[in-house]
């Protein structure tokens, strides 16, 4: 399975994206750090989904950059 498939198993296929237009929207913020496109964007809907993603990322050594509203 791919990383996208693994994360989709947690949050659902409709809540994970690797589409270039989606990734572009998450490549930068208001800081002075140079933009860098993510490989994947996930939209968890609960604390349990966030926990599952973080556990997966920790086990697979995948960096995570959180973002919230």
C-alpha positions, -999 to 999 in steps of 0.1 A, spaced: 0 0 0 11 36 -5 12 63 21 -19 79 5 -38 45 8 -27 41 44 -38 76 54 -71 72 34 -78 41 55 -78 63 86 -96 95 73 -114 82 42 -105 86 6 -124 119 3 -103 134 31 -68 129 16 -53 145 -14 -22 146 -35 -37 167 -63 -13 195 -73 -39 222 -69 -46 211 -33 -9 207 -24 -2 242 -38 -26 257 -12 -7 241 16 29 249 4 33 282 22 20 302 51 26 338 64 60 331 78 93 339 62 101 302 55 105 294 19 74 276 4 77 238 1 50 216 -14 38 188 8 35 152 -6 0 147 8 -27 166 26 -50 149 50 -82 163 66 -89 143 98 -123 147 113 -116 137 149 -89 135 176 -88 98 171 -79 103 134 -52 128 143 -38 103 168 -38 75 142 -21 97 116 6 108 141 12 72 152 16 61 116 39 90 108 60 82 139 63 46 129 72 53 93 94 84 101 72 106 79 74 143 88 41 160 96 33 197 95 1 204 114 -23 232 103 -55 243 120 -80 270 119 
